Amino acid sequence: MPEKFSYGFSIWRLLWNNLGARPLRSTLSVVAIALQVFLILLIVGLTTGVMAEWANRVEGVGADIMVQSPNSSIFFAVSSAVMQESVGETIARIEGVDEVAPVLIVMDTQNFLLVYGIDYPRFNALSKGFIFRRGRPFEKPDEALADDLVAQAGGLRVGSKVTLIGHEFTISGIVEHGKGARFFVPLRSAQDHAGADKRVSIFYVRSTGDTERTRAKIVKRLPNYRIRSTAEYLTLMSSSNLPELKPFIRSMMGLGVTISFLVVLLTMHTMVLERTREIGILKALGSSRFDILRLIVGETLLIAALGIALGLTCTYGVSAVLKHAVPTLAIKIPGDWIFRSMFLGIVGAVSGALYPAYRAAQSDPVDALAYE
């Protein structure tokens, strides 16, 4: 047992010494693997966080059913205001419908945030209502509500002026976040400024209890509209269910693996050339090809472990800074993607080390000892 411990300790000391012999080159390899882990986790964290946060905000509206136009997108930012406001009266007369709230959704290109044009009493009735941190509901056409996160990010307070959809509004109240949008303005004002007279983007519907039965009745009455339950919508709001995001994520994964592969390949190849005589001495002393291969792969795994640790540290550090600097930005890193990024980091590093390791293992000790 002491001999095994001594041998293991010697191997680890040798690996550390090898890395320390060329600190700059070793550091670049570690940074390359860390960059791979960082890229994968941050991109996945941003997409997953944004999707999950948006789903929570939609759920927080308090509706059971959403009625949209036939060609509408699950991304409300690209939903057009093509439905007549009078459709809400038809929905309200359907048995099982308790409340209907028409909403005009407008993307404010200046702030890159969604603005909800709402009929305050009807929208507020969908749930327990807005929770006011400060201020009161809007009462005038040029007043607006802001949620607490966007108010914190923008330094807004009651009475502040803000430009939304090309017009100036006065903040009359700060509400708790989680009700769909970041800003809320009167429905009539949103329609006037967006040029959508008596038109809306979506109807939020609350049923009296049996959501699926009520939804079926709405579908029967409005067969040409897209009608989803909120539960169904929430299942769609996942990055794994959005095929448009998969190629992008895979591209970033491929880029990260390629970077780490090339850097480790160059590092280990150069290392093998520089240590040709050392490898020859080890083989002359009785080291097998497997021993040489294990030594080089072990050094690579050590580099990969350091790179993964650095990548995870940078990911969570940057995430914490972004959340503090931009409160409206949601980052959620799934646990399974942590292991995926670690696996890909190891794969990229080991793949880059295989050829140099094979070349070192196959070297002839006589030629290696004569190498200058």
Buried (B, 14 or more C-beta within 10 A) or exposed (E): EEEEEEEEEEBEEEBEEBBEEBEEBBBBBBBBBBBBBBBBBBBBBBBBBBBBBBBBBBBBBBBBBBBBBEEBEBEBEEBBBBBEBEBBEBBBEBEBBBBBBBBBBBBBEEBEBBBBBBBBEBBBBBBEBBEBBBBEBBEEBBBBBBBBBBBBBBEBEBEBEBEBBEBEBBBBBBBEBBBBBBBBBBBBBBBBBBEBEEBBBBBBBBBEEEBBEBBEBBBEBBEEBBBBBBEBBBEEBBBEEBEEBEEEBEEBBEBBBBBBBEBBBBBBBEBBEEBBEEBBBBBEEEBEBEEBBBBBBBBBBBBBBBBBBBBBEBBBEBBEEBBEEEBBBBBBBBEEBBEBBBEBBBBBBBBBBBEBBBBBBEBEBEEBBEEE
